[in-house]
Amino acid sequence: MSEPWSFEDGPAAADRIRREYAERLLALLPPLEDGAPRTSDLAHGYRRVVSFAVQAALRYQCVTDLRLFTVRAQLQREARALRAVCQAAQLYLVASAFNDLRTELPSYSDHDLVLLAEDRVEELVRDIE
């Protein structure tokens, strides 16, 4: 359960928010067996899916004419479906990177490792527009 916070709390609030985010992310990770594959093909596929999701979201946002309600609804469904695929793939990749990091950096806390794993996965798609 998250605690209330205020911007006046300063660094303590930022640390608490970071910790709560890490706990939530850890709770969302799928359980993986040791050695679960994280290949370059999987990373490339993730990049492609994220690219498709961005394109779908842009197509949805471009339809502003209210008379095209059905077209807009269909585009919204497509964007949501691709976003769901992106989230599932991202969680798999973060879980895989997290498992690798637990072996590589055993002295770090799970909170720090899961955030580092997430950063590594986000690096895969940082340049997608």
N, CA, C and O atoms as a printed pandas DataFrame, in Angstrom:
     atom_number atom_name residue_name chain_id  residue_number  x_coord  y_coord  z_coord
0              1         N          MET        A               1    0.848   -1.178    0.000
1              2        CA          MET        A               1    0.000    0.000    0.000
2              3         C          MET        A               1    0.889    1.235    0.000
3              4         O          MET        A               1    1.849    1.317    0.766
4              5         N          SER        A               2    0.571    2.183   -0.851
5              6        CA          SER        A               2    1.393    3.379   -0.931
6              7         C          SER        A               2    1.029    4.359    0.172
7              8         O          SER        A               2   -0.107    4.411    0.645
8              9         N          GLU        A               3    2.024    5.126    0.562
9             10        CA          GLU        A               3    1.846    6.126    1.612
10            11         C          GLU        A               3    1.584    7.483    0.968
11            12         O          GLU        A               3    2.054    7.737   -0.141
12            13         N          PRO        A               4    0.838    8.362    1.644
13            14        CA          PRO        A               4    0.654    9.706    1.087
14            15         C          PRO        A               4    1.992   10.445    1.062
15            16         O          PRO        A               4    2.888   10.165    1.857
16            17         N          TRP        A               5    2.105   11.370    0.157
17            18        CA          TRP        A               5    3.343   12.138    0.065
18            19         C          TRP        A               5    3.030   13.550   -0.399
19            20         O          TRP        A               5    1.919   13.862   -0.828
20            21         N          SER        A               6    4.041   14.384   -0.299
21            22        CA          SER        A               6    3.920   15.771   -0.709
22            23         C          SER        A               6    5.238   16.172   -1.353
23            24         O          SER        A               6    6.286   15.612   -1.034
24            25         N          PHE        A               7    5.186   17.144   -2.261
25            26        CA          PHE        A               7    6.416   17.640   -2.865
26            27         C          PHE        A               7    7.324   18.272   -1.822
27            28         O          PHE        A               7    8.532   18.376   -2.032
28            29         N          GLU        A               8    6.758   18.690   -0.711
29            30        CA          GLU        A               8    7.563   19.288    0.346
30            31         C          GLU        A               8    8.412   18.246    1.077
31            32         O          GLU        A               8    9.345   18.599    1.797
32            33         N          ASP        A               9    8.086   16.953    0.891
33            34        CA          ASP        A               9    8.852   15.887    1.546
34            35         C          ASP        A               9   10.254   15.745    0.977
35            36         O          ASP        A               9   11.132   15.178    1.628
36            37         N          GLY        A              10   10.472   16.249   -0.222
37            38        CA          GLY        A              10   11.798   16.233   -0.817
38            39         C          GLY        A              10   12.297   14.854   -1.172
39            40         O          GLY        A              10   11.526   14.006   -1.624
40            41         N          PRO        A              11   13.610   14.616   -0.967
41            42        CA          PRO        A              11   14.229   13.359   -1.369
42            43         C          PRO        A              11   13.603   12.122   -0.706
43            44         O          PRO        A              11   13.595   11.044   -1.300
44            45         N          ALA        A              12   13.088   12.270    0.501
45            46        CA          ALA        A              12   12.466   11.119    1.170
46            47         C          ALA        A              12   11.258   10.639    0.381
47            48         O          ALA        A              12   11.039    9.434    0.250
48            49         N          ALA        A              13   10.468   11.579   -0.148
49            50        CA          ALA        A              13    9.301   11.202   -0.945
50            51         C          ALA        A              13    9.736   10.544   -2.248
51            52         O          ALA        A              13    9.139    9.558   -2.681
52            53         N          ALA        A              14   10.775   11.088   -2.868
53            54        CA          ALA        A              14   11.266   10.511   -4.118
54            55         C          ALA        A              14   11.756    9.079   -3.897
55            56         O          ALA        A              14   11.484    8.201   -4.716
56            57         N          ASP        A              15   12.474    8.837   -2.804
57            58        CA          ASP        A              15   12.947    7.488   -2.488
58            59         C          ASP        A              15   11.782    6.542   -2.238
59            60         O          ASP        A              15   11.807    5.392   -2.677
60            61         N          ARG        A              16   10.776    7.014   -1.543
61            62        CA          ARG        A              16    9.613    6.181   -1.243
62            63         C          ARG        A              16    8.835    5.844   -2.525
63            64         O          ARG        A              16    8.398    4.709   -2.716
64            65         N          ILE        A              17    8.671    6.835   -3.386
65            66        CA          ILE        A              17    7.973    6.609   -4.651
66            67         C          ILE        A              17    8.746    5.606   -5.499
67            68         O          ILE        A              17    8.152    4.718   -6.110
68            69         N          ARG        A              18   10.050    5.744   -5.536
69            70        CA          ARG        A              18   10.903    4.811   -6.296
70            71         C          ARG        A              18   10.765    3.397   -5.740
71            72         O          ARG        A              18   10.646    2.439   -6.503
72            73         N          ARG        A              19   10.779    3.263   -4.422
73            74        CA          ARG        A              19   10.650    1.954   -3.779
74            75         C          ARG        A              19    9.288    1.335   -4.074
75            76         O          ARG        A              19    9.197    0.148   -4.383
76            77         N          GLU        A              20    8.227    2.141   -3.977
77            78        CA          GLU        A              20    6.878    1.633   -4.247
78            79         C          GLU        A              20    6.728    1.218   -5.706
79            80         O          GLU        A              20    6.083    0.213   -6.007
80            81         N          TYR        A              21    7.319    1.984   -6.600
81            82        CA          TYR        A              21    7.277    1.618   -8.023
82            83         C          TYR        A              21    7.999    0.296   -8.250
83            84         O          TYR        A              21    7.500   -0.575   -8.963
84            85         N          ALA        A              22    9.175    0.147   -7.644
85            86        CA          ALA        A              22    9.941   -1.094   -7.795
86            87         C          ALA        A              22    9.165   -2.285   -7.239
87            88         O          ALA        A              22    9.164   -3.357   -7.844
88            89         N          GLU        A              23    8.510   -2.112   -6.101
89            90        CA          GLU        A              23    7.709   -3.196   -5.523
90            91         C          GLU        A              23    6.573   -3.588   -6.451
91            92         O          GLU        A              23    6.290   -4.773   -6.628
92            93         N          ARG        A              24    5.931   -2.610   -7.034
93            94        CA          ARG        A              24    4.820   -2.880   -7.962
94            95         C          ARG        A              24    5.332   -3.612   -9.195
95            96         O          ARG        A              24    4.705   -4.565   -9.658
96            97         N          LEU        A              25    6.457   -3.175   -9.723
97            98        CA          LEU        A              25    7.039   -3.818  -10.894
98            99         C          LEU        A              25    7.438   -5.259  -10.581
99           100         O          LEU        A              25    7.190   -6.160  -11.382
100          101         N          LEU        A              26    8.051   -5.478   -9.423
101          102        CA          LEU        A              26    8.408   -6.838   -9.023
102          103         C          LEU        A              26    7.179   -7.740   -8.943
103          104         O          LEU        A              26    7.241   -8.912   -9.315
104          105         N          ALA        A              27    6.075   -7.201   -8.462
105          106        CA          ALA        A              27    4.845   -7.984   -8.341
106          107         C          ALA        A              27    4.259   -8.344   -9.708
107          108         O          ALA        A              27    3.558   -9.348   -9.834
108          109         N          LEU        A              28    4.537   -7.540  -10.721
109          110        CA          LEU        A              28    3.987   -7.776  -12.058
110          111         C          LEU        A              28    4.812   -8.748  -12.899
111          112         O          LEU        A              28    4.306   -9.300  -13.876
112          113         N          LEU        A              29    6.070   -8.961  -12.531
113          114        CA          LEU        A              29    6.945   -9.792  -13.359
114          115         C          LEU        A              29    6.464  -11.236  -13.397
115          116         O          LEU        A              29    6.103  -11.807  -12.368
116          117         N          PRO        A              30    6.462  -11.821  -14.590
117          118        CA          PRO        A              30    6.084  -13.228  -14.678
118          119         C          PRO        A              30    7.204  -14.107  -14.135
119          120         O          PRO        A              30    8.378  -13.755  -14.249
120          121         N          PRO        A              31    6.849  -15.252  -13.542
121          122        CA          PRO        A              31    7.898  -16.152  -13.071
122          123         C          PRO        A              31    8.569  -16.822  -14.277
123          124         O          PRO        A              31    7.893  -17.345  -15.163
124          125         N          LEU        A              32    9.890  -16.799  -14.298
125          126        CA          LEU        A              32   10.636  -17.412  -15.395
126          127         C          LEU        A              32   11.560  -18.488  -14.851
127          128         O          LEU        A              32   12.100  -18.368  -13.752
128          129         N          GLU        A              33   11.731  -19.534  -15.635
129          130        CA          GLU        A              33   12.703  -20.554  -15.277
130          131         C          GLU        A              33   14.097  -19.994  -15.522
131          132         O          GLU        A              33   14.275  -19.077  -16.324
132          133         N          ASP        A              34   15.082  -20.551  -14.827
133          134        CA          ASP        A              34   16.458  -20.129  -15.066
134          135         C          ASP        A              34   16.810  -20.393  -16.523
135          136         O          ASP        A              34   16.468  -21.438  -17.076
136          137         N          GLY        A              35   17.483  -19.454  -17.127
137          138        CA          GLY        A              35   17.897  -19.608  -18.514
138          139         C          GLY        A              35   16.788  -19.350  -19.518
139          140         O          GLY        A              35   16.890  -19.774  -20.669
140          141         N          ALA        A              36   15.720  -18.658  -19.103
141          142        CA          ALA        A              36   14.652  -18.315  -20.049
142          143         C          ALA        A              36   15.258  -17.492  -21.177
143          144         O          ALA        A              36   16.044  -16.578  -20.928
144          145         N          PRO        A              37   14.896  -17.813  -22.417
145          146        CA          PRO        A              37   15.576  -17.154  -23.543
146          147         C          PRO        A              37   15.315  -15.662  -23.628
147          148         O          PRO        A              37   14.194  -15.188  -23.441
148          149         N          ARG        A              38   16.381  -14.943  -23.915
149          150        CA          ARG        A              38   16.303  -13.505  -24.202
150          151         C          ARG        A              38   17.266  -13.267  -25.352
151          152         O          ARG        A              38   18.379  -12.774  -25.168
152          153         N          THR        A              39   16.813  -13.627  -26.530
153          154        CA          THR        A              39   17.658  -13.604  -27.715
154          155         C          THR        A              39   17.584  -12.267  -28.422
155          156         O          THR        A              39   16.748  -11.421  -28.104
156          157         N          SER        A              40   18.468  -12.092  -29.381
157          158        CA          SER        A              40   18.431  -10.870  -30.181
158          159         C          SER        A              40   17.158  -10.837  -31.029
159          160         O          SER        A              40   16.634   -9.760  -31.310
160          161         N          ASP        A              41   16.656  -12.006  -31.438
161          162        CA          ASP        A              41   15.393  -12.047  -32.187
162          163         C          ASP        A              41   14.240  -11.549  -31.326
163          164         O          ASP        A              41   13.364  -10.833  -31.811
164          165         N          LEU        A              42   14.237  -11.923  -30.053
165          166        CA          LEU        A              42   13.194  -11.467  -29.145
166          167         C          LEU        A              42   13.276   -9.950  -28.951
167          168         O          LEU        A              42   12.253   -9.264  -28.945
168          169         N          ALA        A              43   14.476   -9.441  -28.794
169          170        CA          ALA        A              43   14.659   -7.989  -28.644
170          171         C          ALA        A              43   14.224   -7.265  -29.923
171          172         O          ALA        A              43   13.581   -6.218  -29.858
172          173         N          HIS        A              44   14.574   -7.821  -31.075
173          174        CA          HIS        A              44   14.164   -7.213  -32.351
174          175         C          HIS        A              44   12.639   -7.251  -32.482
175          176         O          HIS        A              44   12.030   -6.274  -32.917
176          177         N          GLY        A              45   12.030   -8.359  -32.114
177          178        CA          GLY        A              45   10.580   -8.471  -32.161
178          179         C          GLY        A              45    9.906   -7.461  -31.248
179          180         O          GLY        A              45    8.892   -6.864  -31.608
180          181         N          TYR        A              46   10.475   -7.275  -30.064
181          182        CA          TYR        A              46    9.940   -6.286  -29.126
182          183         C          TYR        A              46   10.002   -4.892  -29.730
183          184         O          TYR        A              46    9.045   -4.126  -29.624
184          185         N          ARG        A              47   11.117   -4.560  -30.361
185          186        CA          ARG        A              47   11.252   -3.254  -31.016
186          187         C          ARG        A              47   10.188   -3.078  -32.097
187          188         O          ARG        A              47    9.596   -2.006  -32.222
188          189         N          ARG        A              48    9.944   -4.136  -32.878
189          190        CA          ARG        A              48    8.948   -4.069  -33.951
190          191         C          ARG        A              48    7.546   -3.856  -33.380
191          192         O          ARG        A              48    6.787   -3.026  -33.881
192          193         N          VAL        A              49    7.208   -4.602  -32.343
193          194        CA          VAL        A              49    5.879   -4.473  -31.742
194          195         C          VAL        A              49    5.690   -3.074  -31.163
195          196         O          VAL        A              49    4.623   -2.480  -31.318
196          197         N          VAL        A              50    6.706   -2.548  -30.503
197          198        CA          VAL        A              50    6.614   -1.186  -29.962
198          199         C          VAL        A              50    6.433   -0.186  -31.101
199          200         O          VAL        A              50    5.644    0.751  -30.983
200          201         N          SER        A              51    7.148   -0.377  -32.189
201          202        CA          SER        A              51    7.011    0.506  -33.347
202          203         C          SER        A              51    5.588    0.449  -33.906
203          204         O          SER        A              51    5.004    1.484  -34.227
204          205         N          PHE        A              52    5.029   -0.760  -34.022
205          206        CA          PHE        A              52    3.647   -0.902  -34.502
206          207         C          PHE        A              52    2.666   -0.237  -33.540
207          208         O          PHE        A              52    1.699    0.391  -33.972
208          209         N          ALA        A              53    2.914   -0.374  -32.241
209          210        CA          ALA        A              53    2.025    0.230  -31.241
210          211         C          ALA        A              53    2.060    1.754  -31.333
211          212         O          ALA        A              53    1.026    2.410  -31.212
212          213         N          VAL        A              54    3.236    2.307  -31.544
213          214        CA          VAL        A              54    3.352    3.771  -31.687
214          215         C          VAL        A              54    2.605    4.223  -32.937
215          216         O          VAL        A              54    1.884    5.220  -32.903
216          217         N          GLN        A              55    2.774    3.499  -34.037
217          218        CA          GLN        A              55    2.073    3.850  -35.276
218          219         C          GLN        A              55    0.560    3.767  -35.100
219          220         O          GLN        A              55   -0.173    4.634  -35.574
220          221         N          ALA        A              56    0.093    2.717  -34.412
221          222        CA          ALA        A              56   -1.350    2.561  -34.185
222          223         C          ALA        A              56   -1.889    3.698  -33.324
223          224         O          ALA        A              56   -2.971    4.221  -33.588
224          225         N          ALA        A              57   -1.140    4.078  -32.301
225          226        CA          ALA        A              57   -1.573    5.187  -31.439
226          227         C          ALA        A              57   -1.625    6.497  -32.227
227          228         O          ALA        A              57   -2.539    7.300  -32.038
228          229         N          LEU        A              58   -0.660    6.709  -33.096
229          230        CA          LEU        A              58   -0.658    7.931  -33.912
230          231         C          LEU        A              58   -1.831    7.951  -34.891
231          232         O          LEU        A              58   -2.463    8.989  -35.088
232          233         N          ARG        A              59   -2.124    6.787  -35.511
233          234        CA          ARG        A              59   -3.277    6.723  -36.416
234          235         C          ARG        A              59   -4.562    7.049  -35.656
235          236         O          ARG        A              59   -5.415    7.783  -36.155
236          237         N          TYR        A              60   -4.694    6.505  -34.459
237          238        CA          TYR        A              60   -5.882    6.771  -33.639
238          239         C          TYR        A              60   -5.997    8.260  -33.308
239          240         O          TYR        A              60   -7.077    8.842  -33.405
240          241         N          GLN        A              61   -4.890    8.865  -32.921
241          242        CA          GLN        A              61   -4.914   10.273  -32.534
242          243         C          GLN        A              61   -5.172   11.207  -33.720
243          244         O          GLN        A              61   -5.676   12.315  -33.540
244          245         N          CYS        A              62   -4.832   10.765  -34.914
245          246        CA          CYS        A              62   -5.000   11.613  -36.097
246          247         C          CYS        A              62   -6.457   11.716  -36.547
247          248         O          CYS        A              62   -6.824   12.663  -37.242
248          249         N          VAL        A              63   -7.279   10.759  -36.160
249          250        CA          VAL        A              63   -8.688   10.801  -36.560
250          251         C          VAL        A              63   -9.435   11.633  -35.531
251          252         O          VAL        A              63   -9.796   11.147  -34.459
252          253         N          THR        A              64   -9.660   12.892  -35.873
253          254        CA          THR        A              64  -10.316   13.811  -34.941
254          255         C          THR        A              64  -11.747   14.129  -35.355
255          256         O          THR        A              64  -12.506   14.699  -34.572
256          257         N          ASP        A              65  -12.117   13.769  -36.573
257          258        CA          ASP        A              65  -13.467   14.041  -37.062
258          259         C          ASP        A              65  -14.460   13.138  -36.329
259          260         O          ASP        A              65  -14.392   11.915  -36.452
260          261         N          LEU        A              66  -15.363   13.723  -35.583
261          262        CA          LEU        A              66  -16.319   12.949  -34.788
262          263         C          LEU        A              66  -17.262   12.121  -35.648
263          264         O          LEU        A              66  -17.864   11.168  -35.152
264          265         N          ARG        A              67  -17.405   12.460  -36.921
265          266        CA          ARG        A              67  -18.267   11.678  -37.798
266          267         C          ARG        A              67  -17.650   10.316  -38.118
267          268         O          ARG        A              67  -18.344    9.415  -38.588
268          269         N          LEU        A              68  -16.367   10.169  -37.867
269          270        CA          LEU        A              68  -15.676    8.898  -38.121
270          271         C          LEU        A              68  -15.576    8.069  -36.843
271          272         O          LEU        A              68  -14.549    7.452  -36.560
272          273         N          PHE        A              69  -16.658    8.069  -36.087
273          274        CA          PHE        A              69  -16.672    7.396  -34.786
274          275         C          PHE        A              69  -16.282    5.931  -34.888
275          276         O          PHE        A              69  -15.479    5.460  -34.083
276          277         N          THR        A              70  -16.816    5.204  -35.840
277          278        CA          THR        A              70  -16.517    3.765  -35.940
278          279         C          THR        A              70  -15.065    3.526  -36.337
279          280         O          THR        A              70  -14.427    2.597  -35.843
280          281         N          VAL        A              71  -14.551    4.356  -37.219
281          282        CA          VAL        A              71  -13.140    4.233  -37.606
282          283         C          VAL        A              71  -12.258    4.502  -36.393
283          284         O          VAL        A              71  -11.303    3.771  -36.128
284          285         N          ARG        A              72  -12.586    5.541  -35.675
285          286        CA          ARG        A              72  -11.809    5.908  -34.483
286          287         C          ARG        A              72  -11.882    4.807  -33.429
287          288         O          ARG        A              72  -10.878    4.506  -32.784
288          289         N          ALA        A              73  -13.049    4.206  -33.245
289          290        CA          ALA        A              73  -13.196    3.122  -32.263
290          291         C          ALA        A              73  -12.346    1.911  -32.657
291          292         O          ALA        A              73  -11.716    1.288  -31.803
292          293         N          GLN        A              74  -12.330    1.583  -33.943
293          294        CA          GLN        A              74  -11.513    0.461  -34.415
294          295         C          GLN        A              74  -10.024    0.744  -34.208
295          296         O          GLN        A              74   -9.277   -0.125  -33.759
296          297         N          LEU        A              75   -9.603    1.950  -34.536
297          298        CA          LEU        A              75   -8.196    2.319  -34.343
298          299         C          LEU        A              75   -7.819    2.291  -32.866
299          300         O          LEU        A              75   -6.700    1.920  -32.509
300          301         N          GLN        A              76   -8.756    2.685  -32.016
301          302        CA          GLN        A              76   -8.489    2.648  -30.581
302          303         C          GLN        A              76   -8.311    1.205  -30.104
303          304         O          GLN        A              76   -7.419    0.918  -29.307
304          305         N          ARG        A              77   -9.160    0.303  -30.593
305          306        CA          ARG        A              77   -9.030   -1.119  -30.214
306          307         C          ARG        A              77   -7.683   -1.678  -30.662
307          308         O          ARG        A              77   -7.026   -2.402  -29.914
308          309         N          GLU        A              78   -7.274   -1.340  -31.888
309          310        CA          GLU        A              78   -5.984   -1.808  -32.393
310          311         C          GLU        A              78   -4.839   -1.271  -31.534
311          312         O          GLU        A              78   -3.917   -2.010  -31.188
312          313         N          ALA        A              79   -4.901    0.010  -31.195
313          314        CA          ALA        A              79   -3.844    0.617  -30.376
314          315         C          ALA        A              79   -3.785   -0.040  -28.998
315          316         O          ALA        A              79   -2.698   -0.307  -28.484
316          317         N          ARG        A              80   -4.934   -0.299  -28.404
317          318        CA          ARG        A              80   -4.966   -0.936  -27.078
318          319         C          ARG        A              80   -4.424   -2.367  -27.138
319          320         O          ARG        A              80   -3.692   -2.797  -26.247
320          321         N          ALA        A              81   -4.784   -3.092  -28.182
321          322        CA          ALA        A              81   -4.303   -4.471  -28.319
322          323         C          ALA        A              81   -2.785   -4.501  -28.463
323          324         O          ALA        A              81   -2.114   -5.311  -27.823
324          325         N          LEU        A              82   -2.249   -3.628  -29.291
325          326        CA          LEU        A              82   -0.795   -3.581  -29.451
326          327         C          LEU        A              82   -0.108   -3.126  -28.177
327          328         O          LEU        A              82    0.984   -3.600  -27.865
328          329         N          ARG        A              83   -0.716   -2.228  -27.446
329          330        CA          ARG        A              83   -0.148   -1.776  -26.168
330          331         C          ARG        A              83   -0.092   -2.936  -25.180
331          332         O          ARG        A              83    0.879   -3.075  -24.436
332          333         N          ALA        A              84   -1.136   -3.769  -25.172
333          334        CA          ALA        A              84   -1.153   -4.926  -24.274
334          335         C          ALA        A              84   -0.039   -5.909  -24.637
335          336         O          ALA        A              84    0.612   -6.465  -23.752
336          337         N          VAL        A              85    0.178   -6.121  -25.924
337          338        CA          VAL        A              85    1.263   -7.009  -26.358
338          339         C          VAL        A              85    2.610   -6.422  -25.937
339          340         O          VAL        A              85    3.490   -7.144  -25.468
340          341         N          CYS        A              86    2.761   -5.118  -26.106
341          342        CA          CYS        A              86    4.008   -4.453  -25.697
342          343         C          CYS        A              86    4.266   -4.634  -24.208
343          344         O          CYS        A              86    5.386   -4.940  -23.800
344          345         N          GLN        A              87    3.232   -4.447  -23.401
345          346        CA          GLN        A              87    3.399   -4.579  -21.954
346          347         C          GLN        A              87    3.777   -6.005  -21.568
347          348         O          GLN        A              87    4.642   -6.204  -20.715
348          349         N          ALA        A              88    3.147   -6.990  -22.180
349          350        CA          ALA        A              88    3.471   -8.386  -21.866
350          351         C          ALA        A              88    4.912   -8.702  -22.259
351          352         O          ALA        A              88    5.648   -9.328  -21.495
352          353         N          ALA        A              89    5.308   -8.267  -23.452
353          354        CA          ALA        A              89    6.682   -8.511  -23.901
354          355         C          ALA        A              89    7.683   -7.781  -23.022
355          356         O          ALA        A              89    8.741   -8.322  -22.701
356          357         N          GLN        A              90    7.353   -6.553  -22.631
357          358        CA          GLN        A              90    8.260   -5.787  -21.780
358          359         C          GLN        A              90    8.440   -6.481  -20.426
359          360         O          GLN        A              90    9.561   -6.585  -19.929
360          361         N          LEU        A              91    7.355   -6.950  -19.835
361          362        CA          LEU        A              91    7.465   -7.620  -18.543
362          363         C          LEU        A              91    8.287   -8.894  -18.644
363          364         O          LEU        A              91    9.051   -9.209  -17.732
364          365         N          TYR        A              92    8.141   -9.632  -19.741
365          366        CA          TYR        A              92    8.953  -10.835  -19.941
366          367         C          TYR        A              92   10.433  -10.460  -20.024
367          368         O          TYR        A              92   11.276  -11.077  -19.372
368          369         N          LEU        A              93   10.738   -9.444  -20.830
369          370        CA          LEU        A              93   12.137   -9.031  -20.980
370          371         C          LEU        A              93   12.710   -8.481  -19.682
371          372         O          LEU        A              93   13.867   -8.749  -19.356
372          373         N          VAL        A              94   11.921   -7.718  -18.939
373          374        CA          VAL        A              94   12.389   -7.197  -17.649
374          375         C          VAL        A              94   12.634   -8.357  -16.685
375          376         O          VAL        A              94   13.637   -8.358  -15.972
376          377         N          ALA        A              95   11.747   -9.333  -16.651
377          378        CA          ALA        A              95   11.931  -10.488  -15.769
378          379         C          ALA        A              95   13.199  -11.254  -16.132
379          380         O          ALA        A              95   13.947  -11.689  -15.257
380          381         N          SER        A              96   13.427  -11.412  -17.420
381          382        CA          SER        A              96   14.629  -12.105  -17.869
382          383         C          SER        A              96   15.896  -11.328  -17.501
383          384         O          SER        A              96   16.863  -11.908  -17.008
384          385         N          ALA        A              97   15.886  -10.017  -17.743
385          386        CA          ALA        A              97   17.037   -9.184  -17.376
386          387         C          ALA        A              97   17.227   -9.163  -15.864
387          388         O          ALA        A              97   18.358   -9.177  -15.381
388          389         N          PHE        A              98   16.135   -9.129  -15.122
389          390        CA          PHE        A              98   16.199   -9.138  -13.660
390          391         C          PHE        A              98   16.874  -10.416  -13.166
391          392         O          PHE        A              98   17.724  -10.364  -12.276
392          393         N          ASN        A              99   16.500  -11.563  -13.739
393          394        CA          ASN        A              99   17.130  -12.828  -13.353
394          395         C          ASN        A              99   18.624  -12.814  -13.647
395          396         O          ASN        A              99   19.426  -13.283  -12.839
396          397         N          ASP        A             100   18.996  -12.275  -14.807
397          398        CA          ASP        A             100   20.421  -12.168  -15.152
398          399         C          ASP        A             100   21.164  -11.273  -14.166
399          400         O          ASP        A             100   22.263  -11.602  -13.720
400          401         N          LEU        A             101   20.553  -10.142  -13.832
401          402        CA          LEU        A             101   21.202   -9.193  -12.923
402          403         C          LEU        A             101   21.340   -9.748  -11.509
403          404         O          LEU        A             101   22.304   -9.428  -10.813
404          405         N          ARG        A             102   20.400  -10.568  -11.079
405          406        CA          ARG        A             102   20.505  -11.168   -9.741
406          407         C          ARG        A             102   21.751  -12.043   -9.646
407          408         O          ARG        A             102   22.365  -12.155   -8.585
408          409         N          THR        A             103   22.111  -12.655  -10.757
409          410        CA          THR        A             103   23.321  -13.481  -10.794
410          411         C          THR        A             103   24.563  -12.611  -10.898
411          412         O          THR        A             103   25.568  -12.860  -10.232
412          413         N          GLU        A             104   24.482  -11.578  -11.750
413          414        CA          GLU        A             104   25.638  -10.706  -11.982
414          415         C          GLU        A             104   25.961   -9.808  -10.790
415          416         O          GLU        A             104   27.130   -9.575  -10.482
416          417         N          LEU        A             105   24.924   -9.304  -10.119
417          418        CA          LEU        A             105   25.100   -8.324   -9.043
418          419         C          LEU        A             105   24.370   -8.783   -7.774
419          420         O          LEU        A             105   23.385   -8.164   -7.373
420          421         N          PRO        A             106   24.840   -9.852   -7.148
421          422        CA          PRO        A             106   24.096  -10.403   -6.005
422          423         C          PRO        A             106   24.028   -9.481   -4.785
423          424         O          PRO        A             106   23.180   -9.684   -3.916
424          425         N          SER        A             107   24.887   -8.490   -4.705
425          426        CA          SER        A             107   24.891   -7.621   -3.528
426          427         C          SER        A             107   23.840   -6.509   -3.614
427          428         O          SER        A             107   23.591   -5.818   -2.625
428          429         N          TYR        A             108   23.227   -6.332   -4.778
429          430        CA          TYR        A             108   22.224   -5.278   -4.939
430          431         C          TYR        A             108   20.857   -5.773   -4.457
431          432         O          TYR        A             108   20.581   -6.973   -4.454
432          433         N          SER        A             109   20.014   -4.831   -4.052
433          434        CA          SER        A             109   18.659   -5.188   -3.617
434          435         C          SER        A             109   17.789   -5.490   -4.834
435          436         O          SER        A             109   18.077   -5.037   -5.941
436          437         N          ASP        A             110   16.731   -6.256   -4.620
437          438        CA          ASP        A             110   15.797   -6.553   -5.706
438          439         C          ASP        A             110   15.181   -5.281   -6.266
439          440         O          ASP        A             110   14.928   -5.190   -7.468
440          441         N          HIS        A             111   14.936   -4.288   -5.396
441          442        CA          HIS        A             111   14.366   -3.017   -5.864
442          443         C          HIS        A             111   15.293   -2.335   -6.866
443          444         O          HIS        A             111   14.841   -1.855   -7.905
444          445         N          ASP        A             112   16.577   -2.293   -6.558
445          446        CA          ASP        A             112   17.533   -1.663   -7.465
446          447         C          ASP        A             112   17.690   -2.476   -8.745
447          448         O          ASP        A             112   17.792   -1.912   -9.835
448          449         N          LEU        A             113   17.708   -3.798   -8.613
449          450        CA          LEU        A             113   17.905   -4.651   -9.783
450          451         C          LEU        A             113   16.737   -4.589  -10.753
451          452         O          LEU        A             113   16.942   -4.573  -11.967
452          453         N          VAL        A             114   15.516   -4.555  -10.236
453          454        CA          VAL        A             114   14.368   -4.524  -11.146
454          455         C          VAL        A             114   14.322   -3.194  -11.898
455          456         O          VAL        A             114   13.929   -3.162  -13.064
456          457         N          LEU        A             115   14.712   -2.112  -11.256
457          458        CA          LEU        A             115   14.742   -0.820  -11.949
458          459         C          LEU        A             115   15.855   -0.786  -12.991
459          460         O          LEU        A             115   15.685   -0.215  -14.068
460          461         N          LEU        A             116   16.979   -1.389  -12.671
461          462        CA          LEU        A             116   18.075   -1.485  -13.634
462          463         C          LEU        A             116   17.675   -2.368  -14.817
463          464         O          LEU        A             116   18.003   -2.058  -15.963
464          465         N          ALA        A             117   16.970   -3.461  -14.544
465          466        CA          ALA        A             117   16.496   -4.347  -15.612
466          467         C          ALA        A             117   15.515   -3.602  -16.520
467          468         O          ALA        A             117   15.570   -3.728  -17.743
468          469         N          GLU        A             118   14.628   -2.834  -15.914
469          470        CA          GLU        A             118   13.675   -2.060  -16.709
470          471         C          GLU        A             118   14.403   -1.049  -17.596
471          472         O          GLU        A             118   14.040   -0.869  -18.758
472          473         N          ASP        A             119   15.416   -0.400  -17.060
473          474        CA          ASP        A             119   16.204    0.554  -17.844
474          475         C          ASP        A             119   16.853   -0.134  -19.043
475          476         O          ASP        A             119   16.872    0.419  -20.142
476          477         N          ARG        A             120   17.383   -1.340  -18.833
477          478        CA          ARG        A             120   18.018   -2.077  -19.931
478          479         C          ARG        A             120   17.020   -2.396  -21.038
479          480         O          ARG        A             120   17.346   -2.301  -22.221
480          481         N          VAL        A             121   15.824   -2.767  -20.659
481          482        CA          VAL        A             121   14.799   -3.087  -21.661
482          483         C          VAL        A             121   14.351   -1.809  -22.369
483          484         O          VAL        A             121   14.142   -1.822  -23.582
484          485         N          GLU        A             122   14.202   -0.724  -21.644
485          486        CA          GLU        A             122   13.796    0.537  -22.270
486          487         C          GLU        A             122   14.857    1.042  -23.250
487          488         O          GLU        A             122   14.525    1.733  -24.213
488          489         N          GLU        A             123   16.114    0.709  -23.017
489          490        CA          GLU        A             123   17.177    1.092  -23.946
490          491         C          GLU        A             123   16.941    0.499  -25.326
491          492         O          GLU        A             123   17.361    1.076  -26.330
492          493         N          LEU        A             124   16.277   -0.645  -25.385
493          494        CA          LEU        A             124   16.011   -1.293  -26.674
494          495         C          LEU        A             124   15.123   -0.448  -27.574
495          496         O          LEU        A             124   15.206   -0.547  -28.798
496          497         N          VAL        A             125   14.277    0.381  -26.979
497          498        CA          VAL        A             125   13.290    1.125  -27.774
498          499         C          VAL        A             125   13.411    2.639  -27.625
499          500         O          VAL        A             125   12.508    3.370  -28.032
500          501         N          ARG        A             126   14.494    3.113  -27.058
501          502        CA          ARG        A             126   14.636    4.542  -26.795
502          503         C          ARG        A             126   14.589    5.398  -28.060
503          504         O          ARG        A             126   14.126    6.538  -28.012
504          505         N          ASP        A             127   15.054    4.872  -29.180
505          506        CA          ASP        A             127   15.120    5.684  -30.385
506          507         C          ASP        A             127   13.910    5.539  -31.295
507          508         O          ASP        A             127   13.909    6.084  -32.399
508          509         N          ILE        A             128   12.882    4.821  -30.863
509          510        CA          ILE        A             128   11.670    4.673  -31.676
510          511         C          ILE        A             128   10.836    5.929  -31.528
511          512         O          ILE        A             128   10.598    6.409  -30.420
512          513         N          GLU        A             129   10.395    6.453  -32.660
513          514        CA          GLU        A             129    9.612    7.696  -32.644
514          515         C          GLU        A             129    8.147    7.400  -32.827
515          516         O          GLU        A             129    7.328    8.320  -32.841
